[in-house]
Amino acid sequence: MAARLYLVCGLPGAGKTTRAREIAEATGAVRLCPDEWLVTLGVSLVDFEFRVRLQTHLMGHAGELLKAGIPVVVEFGSWHRSEREAIRQLAVRAGVPSELHFVDAPVPELVRRVRARGGPDAAVLADKVLLEQAERFERPTEDETARFDRYRGPTDA
């Protein structure tokens, strides 16, 4: 089990958790998922101020794990290239390879999945986040994906 950083990003309902679990199971990596922490702590998934603080803490933890030789799956939405680059830098500082896994689907499908999944934040995630803000998501570009040691996009098996 060699250390490696796996970053899984995408909009709500895109399949980040499914992909992250597949990677963790196949590699033995530690999976860091802010949504699971928020739910366990009784915090709303749309409490973005708390989410940012939690993700900052989880990034520090990911860096420590990587330096200790442990593979890590970081399962953040990572809406902006700058966020993904900050996470990739954890691997650079630890001297380990990095992979970017981008999951995606059309917005109507994402909305359907989020509503079907349910939960106390489903309506806000579907109506306020996806329907009103999805266009703010910066999809990875070819020059960005080239910075990672491996890229797996929505059409990759």
Secondary structure, 3 states (H helix, E strand, C coil): CCCCEEEEECCCCCCHHHHHHHHHHHHCCEEECHHHHHHHHCCCCCCHHHHHHHHHHHHHHHHHHHHCCCCEEEECCCCCHHHHHHHHHHHHHHCCCEEEEECCCCHHHHHHHHHHHCCCCHHHHHHHHHHHHHHHCCCCCHHHHCCCCEEECCCCC
